[in-house]
C-alpha cells in the first residue's frame, strides 16, 4: 500500500495528476473560485462567470458534487430554491486557488 504522497515510477504523484485533471477542466477552477465567496444560487454563479453556458455550469456542478467538493442544497419553497456551496474538502482548495490567482495576475497580464 502506498502512502498518499508516494510517487509512481515516473516520479509524479498520481493524486496530484488527478487533482490537476479535475480542476483543469474548463470552468471548474472558476466555479470553485466563485464559491469561495460563500453559498450561491445557480444564477449567481452564472452571473459571476458570464462566459459559461448554463448547460456546462450544470455539468461541472454535478461533477464537483460527485467528487465531494460542492454540496447542493434544495429548499422546498415556492418556488423551489437551490443553493451550492463548497464542502470542507472544497474549501481546502482555497490556498491553492488563491495562489494560482495571484500567479495568474502577476504572470499572465498583457
C-alpha positions as CSV (number, residue, x, y, z in Angstrom):
1,X,0.0,0.0,0.0
2,X,1.4,3.4,-1.0
3,X,1.3,6.4,1.2
4,X,-0.7,9.4,-0.1
5,X,2.5,11.3,-1.0
6,X,4.1,8.3,-2.7
7,X,5.4,8.7,-6.2
8,X,4.9,6.4,-9.1
9,X,7.8,5.1,-11.3
10,X,7.9,8.4,-13.3
11,X,8.2,10.5,-10.1
12,X,4.7,12.1,-10.3
13,X,2.3,11.7,-7.5
14,X,-0.9,10.2,-9.1
15,X,-3.1,12.2,-6.7
16,X,-1.5,15.4,-7.9
17,X,-2.3,14.4,-11.5
18,X,-5.9,13.6,-10.6
19,X,-6.3,16.9,-8.9
20,X,-4.9,18.8,-11.9
21,X,-7.1,16.9,-14.3
22,X,-10.2,17.7,-12.1
23,X,-9.5,21.4,-11.6
24,X,-8.1,21.8,-15.0
25,X,-11.4,21.1,-16.7
26,X,-12.8,24.1,-18.4
27,X,-14.5,26.5,-15.9
28,X,-14.1,24.2,-12.9
29,X,-11.5,26.5,-11.3
30,X,-13.7,29.5,-11.9
31,X,-16.6,27.8,-10.3
32,X,-14.6,26.8,-7.2
33,X,-13.2,30.4,-7.1
34,X,-16.7,31.9,-7.2
35,X,-17.9,29.6,-4.5
36,X,-15.0,30.6,-2.2
37,X,-17.1,33.7,-1.5
38,X,-19.8,31.5,0.1
39,X,-23.1,29.8,-0.8
40,X,-24.6,30.8,-4.1
41,X,-27.6,30.1,-6.3
42,X,-27.1,28.8,-9.8
43,X,-28.0,32.2,-11.4
44,X,-25.4,33.9,-9.1
45,X,-22.7,31.5,-10.2
46,X,-23.7,32.0,-13.8
47,X,-23.6,35.8,-13.3
48,X,-20.1,35.5,-11.7
49,X,-18.8,33.6,-14.7
50,X,-20.7,35.2,-17.7
51,X,-18.9,33.2,-20.4
52,X,-20.1,29.8,-19.2
53,X,-23.2,28.3,-20.6
54,X,-25.9,27.1,-18.2
55,X,-25.6,23.6,-19.6
56,X,-21.8,23.4,-18.9
57,X,-22.3,25.0,-15.5
58,X,-24.8,22.4,-14.6
59,X,-22.5,19.6,-15.8
60,X,-19.5,21.0,-13.8
61,X,-21.5,21.5,-10.6
62,X,-22.7,17.8,-10.9
63,X,-19.1,16.7,-11.3
64,X,-17.9,18.7,-8.4
65,X,-20.8,17.4,-6.3
66,X,-20.0,13.8,-7.2
67,X,-16.4,14.4,-6.1
68,X,-17.5,15.8,-2.8
69,X,-16.2,19.3,-3.5
70,X,-19.6,21.1,-3.8
71,X,-22.8,20.5,-1.8
72,X,-26.2,21.1,-3.4
73,X,-29.0,22.2,-1.0
74,X,-32.6,22.2,-2.2
75,X,-35.0,24.4,-0.2
76,X,-38.6,23.4,-0.5
77,X,-40.3,26.7,-1.0
78,X,-42.5,28.3,-3.7
79,X,-40.6,28.4,-6.0
80,X,-38.0,25.7,-5.1
81,X,-34.6,27.3,-4.3
82,X,-31.3,25.5,-4.9
83,X,-28.0,26.7,-3.5
84,X,-24.4,25.5,-3.9
85,X,-21.5,25.7,-1.5
86,X,-18.1,24.3,-1.1
87,X,-17.8,21.3,1.3
88,X,-14.8,21.2,3.7
89,X,-13.0,19.3,1.0
90,X,-13.7,22.0,-1.5
91,X,-12.9,24.8,0.9
92,X,-9.5,23.1,1.5
93,X,-8.7,24.2,-2.1
94,X,-8.7,27.9,-1.1
95,X,-4.9,28.2,-0.6
96,X,-4.2,26.6,-4.0
97,X,-6.8,28.6,-5.8
98,X,-5.7,31.8,-4.2
99,X,-2.1,31.1,-5.1
100,X,-3.0,30.3,-8.6
101,X,-5.0,33.5,-8.9
102,X,-2.0,35.5,-7.6
103,X,0.3,33.8,-10.0
104,X,-2.0,34.4,-13.0
105,X,-2.5,38.1,-12.1
106,X,1.3,38.6,-12.0
107,X,2.4,36.5,-14.9
108,X,-0.4,36.3,-17.4
109,X,-1.1,40.0,-17.7
110,X,-0.9,41.6,-21.2
